[in-house]
Amino acid sequence: MTKEKLKKSVGWAALKYIQSSKIIGIGTGSTITYFIEALNSIKEKIEGVISSSNYSSNQLKKLGIPIYNLNNLNGLDVYVDSADEIDAHMQMIKGGGGALTKEKIIAAAAKKFICIVDSSKQVNILGRGPLPIEVIPMARSLVARELVRLGGLPEYRHNVITENGNNILDVYNMKISNASLLETKINNIPGVVSVGIFAQRRADIVLIGTKEGIKTIV
Ligand code: 5RP
């Protein structure tokens, strides 16, 4: 089965966790596009969504799914998003699509984070690929120097301005043996808006699209 088919199967599998009359948090990316497609099939049953990016909002608007403002809610029951990497402890690296800050906010507001991935995203230790970090533009070099001190090789993601008006640094070769500790250390660098390590707010349920079917980790 192709990776695209696995993404589609896991996107549709997440429907099982969606309850009627609820507002649902929506992540960003190609896997989530399949979840949005699935959500469209039950859109009359849900109240609406909170979107993590313009990319997802555009898809949701085209389908006529109402988008709410997080500030007008007391919280959120469920957030569905994907990841660039996920380990056995349900810790993730996110931000490949550059939407990590809004994704982190919605994940923090949600009672349940359901992560949907194809099997290629599973890793033993986070850090196989780059670690995205959103930074305030004037702090880009300062943050990059601190990241080198932490053992990483930061690369400026050229021609990308986030929806919050910031830059992205993609950090290579970062040794992530204690993801939660590194999340705190990077968060504490002045100028860092968000780090793409989701360890302190990890997933609660993981659905993995595999050739053998959907694997669920709770
Ligand atoms: C966006 C993300 C995405 O969840 C992550 O990049 C996975 O994307 P895809 O579903 O396209 O593989 O964190 O910021």
Boltz pocket constraint, residues with backbone or C-beta under 6 A from the ligand:
constraints:
  - pocket:
      binder: B
      contacts: [[A, 27], [A, 28], [A, 29], [A, 30], [A, 31], [A, 32], [A, 81], [A, 82], [A, 83], [A, 84], [A, 93], [A, 94], [A, 95], [A, 96], [A, 97], [A, 98], [A, 99], [A, 100], [A, 103]]
      max_distance: 6.0
